[in-house]
Amino acid sequence: MNNPSLNIGFSFEYAISIVAVIVVCNLLMKSSPQMNTFVVVLAGLVIGYVTLFVMNNFFPYINQTAQSIYQYFAYQIMNNYTSMGYMHIWPPILAVLVIFIILLYKGQLG
């Protein structure tokens, strides 16, 4: 069975093309605010298509490279988080200790 929702994916190429479209539309609107909105949208769509075309033809493995970099950083962050041990418990304990000392100093502890 062909499920169309499985074909939807957000890749690095699309992120770059969206950034290019936003930059081009922003530059067009800043350089000429009275420009027709249809022309700005059309220029954004053309730039997005050209960017995707260039990325697909000249940099075919950029998505795999970006995915590998993302997986590496995600692994490093998760590995460092789990190896911290009790380090993530001490800040709440310190906050409770500070509140306790302030209440003790003000004489409102009982």
C-alpha positions in Angstrom: 0.0 0.0 0.0 1.4 3.4 -0.9 1.1 5.8 2.0 1.6 9.4 0.9 2.5 10.6 4.4 5.7 8.5 4.3 7.0 10.6 1.5 7.0 13.7 3.6 10.5 14.6 5.0 12.3 17.6 6.1 15.9 17.6 5.0 18.9 19.8 5.1 18.4 20.8 1.5 14.9 22.0 2.2 16.1 24.0 5.2 18.8 25.7 3.0 16.2 26.5 0.3 13.7 27.9 2.8 16.5 30.2 4.2 17.3 31.3 0.7 13.7 32.0 -0.1 13.2 34.0 3.1 16.4 36.0 2.5 15.5 36.8 -1.2 11.9 37.8 -0.3 13.2 40.0 2.6 15.7 41.7 0.3 13.1 42.3 -2.4 10.7 43.8 0.1 13.4 46.0 1.7 14.8 47.2 -1.6 11.4 48.0 -3.1 8.4 48.0 -0.7 5.9 49.0 -3.4 6.7 45.8 -5.4 3.8 43.6 -6.2 3.4 40.7 -3.7 2.8 38.3 -6.5 6.2 39.1 -8.0 7.9 38.6 -4.6 6.2 35.2 -4.1 7.0 34.2 -7.6 10.7 35.2 -7.2 10.8 33.2 -3.9 9.4 30.1 -5.5 11.9 30.4 -8.4 14.8 30.9 -6.0 13.6 27.9 -3.9 13.4 25.7 -7.0 16.8 26.8 -8.3 18.4 26.3 -4.8 17.0 22.7 -4.6 18.0 22.0 -8.1 21.6 23.1 -7.5 21.8 21.3 -4.2 20.5 18.0 -5.7 22.8 18.2 -8.7 26.0 19.5 -7.3 25.9 18.3 -3.7 24.0 15.0 -3.8 25.2 13.7 -0.5 24.7 16.8 1.6 21.6 15.3 3.3 23.5 12.2 4.4 26.3 14.3 5.7 24.0 16.6 7.6 22.2 13.6 9.1 25.5 12.0 10.1 26.6 15.3 11.8 23.2 15.5 13.6 23.4 11.9 14.8 27.0 12.5 16.1 26.0 15.6 18.1 22.9 13.9 19.4 24.9 10.9 20.5 27.6 13.1 22.2 25.0 15.2 24.0 23.1 12.1 25.2 26.2 10.3 26.2 27.5 13.2 28.2 24.2 13.7 29.9 24.0 10.1 31.0 27.6 10.1 32.2 27.0 13.1 34.5 25.7 10.8 37.3 24.3 12.9 40.1 25.4 16.2 38.6 21.9 17.1 37.5 20.5 16.5 41.0 22.7 19.1 42.8 21.1 22.4 41.4 17.6 21.7 43.0 19.3 20.7 46.2 21.3 23.9 46.2 18.1 25.9 45.5 16.4 24.3 48.5 19.4 24.9 50.7 19.5 28.6 49.7 15.8 29.0 50.5 16.3 27.3 53.8 19.2 29.6 54.7 17.2 32.7 53.7 14.2 31.6 55.8 16.5 30.7 58.7 18.2 34.1 58.5 14.9 36.0 58.4 13.6 34.1 61.4 10.5 32.8 59.5 11.3 29.1 60.0 9.3 28.6 63.1 
